[in-house]
Amino acid sequence: MEEPCSYDDLLSLQRKEKKDLLAKTQKMKHSIAKGDKKKKKEVTAEIAQLLADLELKHEEQLKLYEGQNAENPDTTDNGCIEQAISDENIKNNSTKEETDIVETLDEDNEAEAPNTAAKVSKAQKRRNKKAQQRKEREIAIASQAEENLFGLRHVESLKIKKILSDRGLAIYEIPSDGNCLYQAIVHQLTIFNLEKRTVPSLREEAAKYLRLHKEDYLPFITHPETGDMLTDEQFEKYCDDIVNTPAWGGHVEIKILSNICCKPIEVIQADGPSVIVGEENSDPRLIISYHRHVYGLGEHYNSVIPADKSSDNATDMP
């Protein structure tokens, strides 16, 4: 930057830089889509930082100029002093424009201060607040990025996809609505053109089968809170819930479904070998995948299809 030859030149240059920056921030403000709160916060923080940086730069320039001319006051004539006072007023007005730009983007808009000193103080508080918010947001983004790269969900997904890929298979995603096990089995039956069933019909058959074979399965069904074996009343409620609610199914239900469909069911999981239930039943084997960490609400089952038949329904799970 060419060094200004007078105080007048310096303030003139600073006015131009302020004007250019204010024009830039106006464009940034108008680039925000209506209702985009996330973008609004990001732009607010960026504008506040730009204004703060320019203000600091100008303060340092003025201090440097004053220091250089302190021993030679005659170099500044009365005309320049009068112009400097005028330009200082313009500077104060520019500071108000900067503050207003930040205020229009700030959802917690503060009342404008009654004097210039107060305005600067409030503006600094807002800048500090925005800087803290920006720091917290960056930490959250970094934390989420780390979770995506190294979290249990991602690691589990990579392992399952590798196991399936080695066998020429891919995931067919099933909705996580409590019916995932039953829906995955329905999908597998459809793939092999076997007897058509629906989720409600499978649930009814499973509850009926469980009641008929109560003595075989009761020891393996425990109360979710106490861990104790179910009472007769609790067992009946368990069966009713299978039919009337989207109750999640586990290993007991997989064994029952294998017997109902007369097909072996293989459960592919990230850690450990696959679990095959009902090997005594005839092929084809129904294959599903078990995900412990894919959803925050709990465990989940997906169906599996040949990789060469995968489409938009076969997901690359995040």
Secondary structure, DSSP 8 states (H G I E B T S, - for coil): ----SSHHHHHHHHHHHHHHHHHHHHHHHHTS-TT-HHHHHHHHHHHHHHHHHHHHHHHHHHHHHHHHHTT-GGGS-HHHHHHHHHHHHHHHHHHHHHHHHHHHH-TT-----SSHHHHHHHHHHHHHHHHHHHHHHHHHHHHHHHHHHHSHHHHHHHHHHHHHHHTTEEEE----SS-HHHHHHHHHHHHTT-----HHHHHHHHHHHHHHTHHHHGGG-B-TTT--B--HHHHHHHHHHHHHS-----HHHHHHHHHHHTS-EEEE-SSS--EEE-TTS-SS-EEEEEEEEEETTEEEEEEEEEGGG--TTB----
